[in-house]
């Protein structure tokens, strides 16, 4: 990363810092929306853990099949759902970078010559999106922010830079 890019990233990170009161307000709103969208989140988690997605996507990677590119569709759907949980906040910059690296790609037969470079980011993006959906389902029934924070819940807060 170039010096200018690093500086811009650091500036963006600092611009996303919130006062404790605002962060607490948004966390409560997130918990409310997790409850409201629990059925949608559960359905997405079911898709993401199902045979024709989770199992098949990884199989397609190891098999060297272009069908691994279908991973991107599920990842994009999951990220859309995550964004809808708290549209007041942008998603974490690192998460966004992982998602960008693993979506929006079209199959090209030349990719076979450097298979890992082109396809592993798709599985990485899928895995991170799946993790966040799973954490959203797991913690959707919390009546209030937990103390101490479970790691998965803290990661979910980081998704929205609320930690």
N, C-alpha and C positions, 0 to 999 in steps of 0.2 A: 504494500500500500504506500502510495506516495505521501510525502510530508503534507501536502495541501489536503489530500483526502483524509488523512488522520486528523488534521486540525478541524476539518468540517464535521467529521464524525463525532469528535469530542464536543464540539460546539452544539451539535444536535442532541447529544446525550444530556448535556447540561440544560438545554432548553426544555427538556421533558421532565425535569425535576418538579415535584409538587410539594406544596406545604402539607404538613401532617393532616390538617383538617380536611383538605381536599382529597388527599389520598384515602383517608378513612371513609369519606363520603362515597368515593368511587368503588372502594372495596365492598361496601354494603350494597351498592347498586349492582355490582357484579354478582354477589351472592343471590340477590333477588332474581336476576336474570338467569342464573344457573338453574334455579328452581323452575322458573317459567319455561325454560327451554330444555329441561331434563329429558323429555320424551324425544325431542329432535336429536339431542346429543347422544342418547342411548341408541337411537336408530343408526346414527352415523358410526358409533363405536361398533355396533353389530356388523355393519358393512365392512369396516376397516379390519375387523378380526376374522371375517369370514374366509371360507376356503378360496373363493374366486377373487379375493383381493389379497389379503395378507399372505396366505400360503402361495397362491399362484404368482403373485408379483415377484416374490423371492425366488421361486422356482424358475420363472422366466429369465431372471437375471443370470442364474447359474447355468441355465440351458442355452443362453446366448440368443434368446428369442426377442424379436422386435416388440413383442407384446408387453414387455416390461415398460414400454412407453405409456401404456394405459394407466400406470401408477399415477401419473400426473393428474388425471381427471379426478380421482378420489382425493388426492392431496388438495387440489384446488377447491373442491366442495367442502372439505373439512375446514380449510382456512377461511372460506367465506362464512361458515357457521361461527367460527371463533371470532371473526371480526364483528359479527352481528351481536355478540354478547356485550360488547362495550365499544360501540362506534365512537364514543367520546374520546377514545384513546387510540393512537396508532399502536401497532404491534411492535414488540421488541425488535431492535435493529438486527441483532444476531439471528433471531428467528426469521426475520424477513430475508436476510441474506441467504440463509439455508433454503428457504422456499424458492427464492429467485433462481438459485443454482440448480434446483431440481424440478422446475416447471417451465412450461413454455417452449419445450424442445420438440422438434420434429425428427422423426426417424430419417436417417440418411445411411445408405449402405456403407459409406466410408467410415461410419462410426464403429463398424465391426473391427476395424484395425486398431482402435483404441477404446475398446468396449467399456472398461472400467471408468475411464475419464468421462464418458458420456452418460453412463447409466447409474453408477453408484450414487451420484448426487440426487437422483430421483428417489432412490430407496431411503436415503438420508432424510430428505424432505418429508417423505411419507411417514417415516418413523417418528420424526419430531411432531408432526401434525397429529399422528395417532396418540402419542404420549399426552399431548395437551387435551385432546378430546377425552381420553381416558381419565385424566385428572379432573376435568370439568364434571364428568359423570360421578366420579368417586366423591367429590366434595360438594355436590349440588345440594345436599340435604343439611349442610351445616346451618344452624339457626343464626350464628354470629361468627365473626372471625375467630378462629381457634388460637389458643395460647397454651403451650408453645405451638409453633407452626410445624405441621407435617411438611416434609421436603416437597412432596408433590403439590401441595397447596401453595407453598412458597414459589415453586416454579411457575404455577399458573398465574400468580401475582406478577412475576417477572415478565410473563408474556405481554402484560399490559403496562409494564414499567411502574407497577404499584408497590414495588419493594425496593 
